[in-house]
Amino acid sequence: MSSVRKKALKSKELLSRLGGVSVLGVGMSFKPTEAERTVVRELLTGFEDRRVLFVQAIWEQPKYVLSSVEKMRGELTGTIKRLGEDSPTAAACRTMRGACRDFMTEFDGDKVTDMDPAFGKNRDTENFLMRLGALRATIGQQIALLAHMYEIDLEEQLASVLPPLPELDDKA
């Protein structure tokens, strides 16, 4: 079954490269979406290098976190543009992009500039760390979904943002 699956994937990738069809002199041009697994793999490869997702929050510098989240938001928008409207991948990307947008909205430049880079204890710092945790949780859920759907292996650091496995009850 594995070989059949590989052939199907290759044919999808081939189909995504077609630009149009002409039959009996009547032509039609279209640009189908790329093979979604390829698009998802590229997105997750980019996320593997986003420290904001997995480095201990206490070591993060707020201005660099915001910059990284803004870049992730741009990557997600670019990915959405490459997908079909009804794609489950696009829905997951929109969820992640919304989480990035919400995080960015919460912390404008002034708030971040006023924060102590060493994360001294104050209300803004605590809020920043809580929101960063929420962002990571949302993105981790969507990464888990995409990695499962497309059978993509993740680097250990990126896998650290995935939701924990449910504990099995030994009594059952």
N, C-alpha and C positions, 0 to 999 in steps of 0.2 A: 504494500500500500504506500510505502514511503516513496517509491519511484514514481508512482502515479501522481502523488502530491507534488513532487518536484516538477514534473512535466506541466501540471496545471499552473503552477506558479510562473514557470517560464513563459507559458502562453499568455498569461496576464501581463507580464512585463513586455512581451512582444506587442500585444494589443495596445499598450499604452504609448507605443512609439509610432503607431499609425497616425497619419495626418488627414487622411480622407480616402474615399472610395469612389470609383467611377465605373458605372455599368451602362453599356449601350449608349455612351456619349453623355449620359446624365451623371453629373458628379455631385458629391456631397462631402463637405469638409467638417471635421470635428476633432476635438482634442479630448480624448477620454482621460480620466484621472489616472495617475501613476499607480502602479501596484502598491496597495496600501502597506503591505509589510515593509517594503523598501522605505517608504516615507516614515513609518513609525521607527524603523531601525535608525534612520538618520537623526530623527528627533531625540531618541534615547541616547544615541552616541553623543550628541551635544550636551545632554543633561548629565552624562557621566563626568563632564568636566566643570560642572556648576557646583562649586564648593558650598554655595549658599544652601544647597539641599542636604548636605551631610556633615559638614564640619561643625564641631561643637559650637553652639550659638554664642557661648560666652567669648569665644575667640574671634568672632566676626566683628568687623568694623562697620557700623551702620551705613556710612555712605557707600561702601563697596557692596553691601547687601542690596541696597536700592538699585545700584547700577546693574548688578547681576540679575535681579528680578525684572528690571526693565528689558534687559537683553532676552531673557527667557520669554517674556511677553511678546517680543518681536518675533522670536523663533516660532512660537505657537501660532501667531497670526500668519506667518509664512507657510506653516504646515497646513493650516485650515484652508488657505487659498489653493493648495494642491489637491485637496480632497473633494469628493462629491458632497452635496448638501446633506444627504441622508446618511452619511457615513457614521458608524458608531465611533470611529476614530476622531472625526470632527467634533462629535459631541464631547468626548473626553478632553480634547484640546480646548474646547470652549470653556469647559469647567475649570481647567487649569489656568487658562488665560484670565478668567473672571477672578480667580483667587489672587493672581498676580496683580490685577487691576485694583482689587479691594485693598491689598496690602499697600500698594503705591499711593492710593487715595488717603489712607490712614496716616501716612508719614510723608509730609511734604518736606522740602529741603530745609526749612527753618527748624523744624522739630529735630531732625537728624543732626544738623549742625550743632544744636545746643546740647546734644547728648554727650556724655563723657565717653570717649572711645574705650576706656577701660571698663565701661559698664558699671559705674558707681550706682549705688541703690537709689533710685528715684522712680516716680510713677511712670514717666515716659519710657524708661529702660525696661521696666517690668512689662509694660504694655507691648513694647517692641518685641521682646522675647516671646511673649504669649502669642502674638500675631505671627511671628516667624514659625513657631511650632504649628500653628493652625495651617499656615501656608504649606509647610512640609507635609502635614498629614493629608491635606487635600490632594496635593500633587502625588504623594506616595500611593494613595488609593487608585488614582487614574493610571499611574505607571504600572501598578500591579495588574490592573485590568488589561491594559494594552500588551504587556509582556505575556500574559496568559493567552489572550486572544490570538496573538501572532507567534507564540512559542519562541520568544526572544529571551536569551540569557542576558542577565545584567551583571555588571561589575559589582563587587562586594560593597563598595562605598555607596553606590546608588541604591542597591538593594536594601541598605540600612534605613531608607525612608519608607519602605513598604510596611503596610499594617502587619502587626505580629500574627503569627499563626495561632489559631484557636487552640487552647489547651484541651487535651483529651482527658475526659474523666475516667480514671481507672476503675471506677465502680460499675461502669456500664457493661 
